[in-house]
Amino acid sequence: MGLSYLGIFHTIIGIVAIIAAVVSLIRNAKIDLSRLSGKIYFYGTLVASLTALGLSSVKGVNPGHILALLIVILISVAYFLYLKKPGRRRSRFVENFFLSLSFFLSLLPTVNETFTRIPVGHPLATGPQDPLIAKTLLLLLVLFIVGSILQFRKQQRMNKLS
């Protein structure tokens, strides 16, 4: 596969963060920063995004670096809202959306890298333009939109109860 030590570390941390997000989404219907799975997602994503800045097959800043910085901004704002605005019910909408968006954005390079590397020797896709990658990303986009709508509705119900 040809991964550097930084690449291996980045991959392991990223996988842990993605698993934590999935666990949190299944258990809580959102990435809940008050729970262990949400905290693992936050810190794992922060480390994975920052280590992504040291990974590149081309010299200089590339779209992957910009995406990593955007994810850091999204999770940082969500964490700020979680810590500083606990009574602000409207803040929960933004917090939930930013965490879900960061998760979706994290999956973009994950799908590409996974499909173009695995299985070793006979990867599922030939490159970022492969139709399998495009179809998978489209499916993830639809799931993100549907999930965001469901989260919004659930948050509305929770806000009415409190």
N, C-alpha and C positions, 0 to 999 in steps of 0.2 A: 504494500500500500504506500510505502514511502513517506511515512509521517515522521516529523521531527519530535524530539522530546516535548517541546512546547505544544505541538500538534496533538500528541497523545494526551497530554494533560488537559488541553482545551476540550478534546473530544470526550474524555471521561467526565469532566465537570459538566459539560453541556448535556450529556446523556442523563446524568443525575438530576439536573435542573428540569429537563423535559419530563422525566418520570415523576418528579415531585409535582409539577404543574398538572399532569394528568390525574394523579392521585387527588390533588386538591379540587380539581374540576369535578371529578366523579363524586367525591364526598360532600363538597360544599357548593357545587354549581358555580364556583368562582375560585380564583386564586386568593386564598384568605391568608393575609400576612400575620394574623394572630395565631395561626396554627403552624405546627412544625413543617408541614409540607410547603406552606406558603413561604416560610422563612428560608427553607432549603432552595426553593425556586428563586427567590430574590437574590440570595448570596451566590448561588451557583450561576445564575444568569449574569450577574455583575462580573464575576470572575471570568466566565466564558467570553463575555463581550469584550472585556479588557484584554484578555489574551488573544482574541481574534485580531486585535490591532497589530500584534507582532507576527501574524501569519499572512503571507501573501506570495503568490506565484509570480507576481509582477512587481516592479519597483514603483514606489510611491503610493499615494493614497488611491484607493479604488472603491467601487460601490460597496464592497463588503465592509470596509472600514467605516463608511458613512452609516451603513445599516447598524453596525455594532454600536456606534456612538448614539444613534437614534434610540436603540433599545436601552442603553444606559440612561438616557434622558427620561424615557417613558417610565422605567421602573423607579428611578429616583424621585420623579414627581409623584408617582403613586405611593411610594414609601413616605414622602413628606406629608401627603394628604392623610395617610393612615395614622401617622404619629401626631400631627399638629391639628387635625380637624376631626377629632373623634365624634363630636356632637353634630357636625354638619352633614345632614342627610344627603344634600346634593353632591357633596364631595365624594360620596361612595360611588355614584355613577361614574365619575371621572376616574377614580381609583380602579374600579372594576374594569372599565373599558381600556385604560392604559396597560394594565397587567395582561389582559387578554390580547390586546394588540401586540404587546411585546412578545408574548408566546407565539402568536401567529407569525410575526416577523422572524423569530428565531427558527421557525420551521422552514423558512425559504431556503437558506443555505444548507440546512440539515438534510432536506430532501435531495437537493442537488448533489451534495457530497456523498450521501449514502448511496443513491442510485447510480452514481458514476464510479463507485469504488467497490460495491458489494454485489454479488459474490466476487471474491478476488479472482482475477483472471478472465472473468466473464460478467462484467457489470451489467446491471439491468438497463442502463441508459448510456448513450454515447457522449452526452454533453448537455449543457444547460438548455439547448434548443430541442432536445428529444421530446417527442409527443407524450411519452409516459410521465415525464417530469411536469409538463404543462398540464396534463389532466389531473395529476395528483395535487398540484398547487391550486387548480380551480376547485377541486373538491374541498381542500382545506379552506379556501376563501369562503365557499358556501357554508361550511361548518362554522367558521368564525362569525359570519353575519347572523346565522340562525342562533348560535350560542350567545352572541351579544344582545340580540333581541330578547331571548329568554332571560338573560341576566338582568337586563333593564326592567323587565316586567317583575321579576322576583324582587329586585331592589325597591321598586315602587310599592309592592305589597308590604315589604319589611318597613319601609318608611311610614306607611299608613298605620301600622301597628304600634310604632314607637311614638 
